[in-house]
Amino acid sequence: MKIQKAPNWKDYITKEDFLEKALSSSELRALQKKAQKDYMYWDTFKYQNMPGNFSSEEAWAFVKLERIGLYQETPVKSTNAKKFQLAITNTLSQKLNFIDTNASGLKMNKISEAQKNKFILTGLTEEAIATSQLEGANTTRKIAKEMLASQRKPRTRDEQMIINSYQMMQKLITWKDLDLSEEMLLEIQTIVTEKTLDDVKDQGRFRNDNDDIVVKDRTTDEVVHTPPKEKEMLSELKELIEFANKKEGDDCEDFIHPVIKATILHFWVAYLHPFVDGNGRTARAVFYWYLLKHNYWLVEYLTISRAIIHSRKKYDNAFIYSESENDLTYFAFYIADSFKTAIVKFIDYFNEKIQEIEEFKKVADKLENYNPRQIALLNYFLEKSNYSPAEVKIHQARHGVSHQTASNDLIELVQKGLLTKIANKRKHIYMPNIEKIKKLLGKTKNIS
């Protein structure tokens, strides 16, 4: 359903004695402060308790008046030729400070390079799955993770989307020192849409007016956004690329916070909708690319799209609110919140894994006849009630070793009676002997 358009605030502030009455109302100022803290849109604001002498429209006008004073112009131009504005409020500044502090302050020196690589692999995998699911890929995380770990070929279009996104995330890490270009945007779209389009001719090209592209609400099928025409889109795309590559100077007047600039790029790509398909994934890829380029290294470990999935309606509304009011602050608030959520979840996950690593070291010290990879596999079987059987390819991918080394690990565990090798179609799988694993690992935990 389309959102209700906010009333024209200018119709109310011109009324006689409006400003004098508004400025003298402590209740209205308190409501204004609340609305600014959460950066409410009209569809939420109108249900707040209004001061007795003010209608919701008048109160909204007072809120808008404060926002106008904070607005900074962005380079993003709407289809009616108006520039989008953005307000860096105290609340948004606080969110950005949290991101800056935690995106660079996490103590990764607690773990080895191999363990760091496993964290990155997990982050890339989760982000690839989540960004594809946002665009409709219908598969479970478990199946998707097993597919990526075993490097098996995708069986469905949805699985192909996830493979594509995973390859895209890997590419972005290698591109972090490059400038953005039309060629890079086309390559991003080519990668994320590989073998998933109804017409292969839509891959690796910008849309034209004959494509008749619009954005529709997922539930109602209503048109919620009509992108610019081809000529304007291509012109704006050049502006976007120039903006992305512009170096921030020493003049504080020109400074744009990197997370805000990445967010503007995210919104801008989505707003221009330069492709027939793959626009959302491309927009998020550009967001990640810019942050990686500006040393937000923690994004390699995060899955911001997973946070977006859990608030998908808010993500969609943030676009609509921003377009409705020519105010990018709505989108900036949403992205900052999602970024913050992803960081918090990763820190919790990281601390949990650090504790597991410490426990693992204690076990490993007492099992001299087993290597760390074998112990990790046995521990996985012991802790997961819905485990998947071991396979050489999956074991190889998880630990970054050769096929022969992975095979030797599993064969040795078979010889020790901890795994059973079973022929399954054209491959072998390894099933755990849970009681023997319990006995082996239980002994180590009972040793003081």
CORZI-V435374 format. One record per backbone hydrogen bond with DSSP energy under -1.0 kcal/mol. CO is the residue of the C=O (numbers start at 1). NH is the residue of the N-H. Records with the same first field share a line. If there is no record, write none. Layout:
# CORZI-V435374
CO->NH + NH
This chain:
# CORZI-V435374
8->11
9->12 + 13
12->15
15->18
17->21
18->22
19->23
20->24
22->25
25->29
26->30
27->31
28->32
29->33
30->34
31->35
32->36
33->37
34->38
35->40
41->44 + 45
42->46
44->47
45->48
51->54
55->59
56->60
57->61
58->62
59->63
60->64
61->65
62->66
63->67
64->68
65->69
67->70 + 71
72->86
76->84
78->81
82->78
84->74
85->328
86->72
87->89
89->93
90->94
91->95
92->96
93->97
94->98
95->99
96->100
97->101
98->102
99->103
106->108
108->111
112->116
113->117
114->118
115->119
116->120
117->121
118->122
119->123
120->124
121->125
122->126
123->127
124->128
125->129
126->130
127->131
128->132
129->133
130->134
132->137
133->136
140->144
141->145
142->146
143->147
144->148
145->149
146->150
147->151 + 152
156->160
157->161
158->162
159->163
160->164
161->165
162->166
163->167
164->168
165->169
166->170
167->171
168->172
169->173
170->174
171->175
175->178
181->185
182->186
183->187
184->188
185->189
186->190
187->191
188->192
189->193
193->196
199->202
200->203
208->211
215->224 + 225
217->221
222->217
225->215
229->233
230->234
231->235
232->236
233->237
234->238
235->239
236->240
237->241
238->242
239->243
240->244
241->245
251->254
257->261
258->262
259->263
260->264
261->265
262->266
263->267
264->268
265->269
266->270
267->271
268->272
269->273
274->207
278->282
279->283
280->284
281->285
282->286
283->287
284->288
285->289
286->290
287->291
288->292
289->293
290->294
291->296
292->295
295->297
296->299
297->300
298->301
304->308
305->309
306->310
308->311
309->312
311->315
312->316
313->317
314->318
315->319
316->320
317->321
318->322
319->323
320->324
321->325
322->327
326->85
327->330
328->332
329->333
330->334
331->335
332->336
333->337
334->338
335->339
336->340
337->341
338->342
339->343
340->344
341->345
342->346
343->347
344->348
345->349
346->350
347->351
348->352
349->353
350->354
351->355
352->356
353->357
354->358
355->359
356->360
357->361
358->362
359->363
360->364
361->365
363->366
367->370
371->375
372->376
373->377
374->378
375->379
376->380
377->381
378->382
379->383
380->384
390->430
391->395
392->396
393->397
394->398
395->399
396->400 + 401
402->406
403->407
404->408
405->409
406->410
407->411
408->412
409->413
410->414
411->415
412->416
413->418 + 419
414->417
418->433
420->431
422->429
424->427
427->424
429->422
430->390
431->420
432->434
433->437
434->438
435->439
436->440
437->441
438->442
439->443
440->444
441->445
442->446
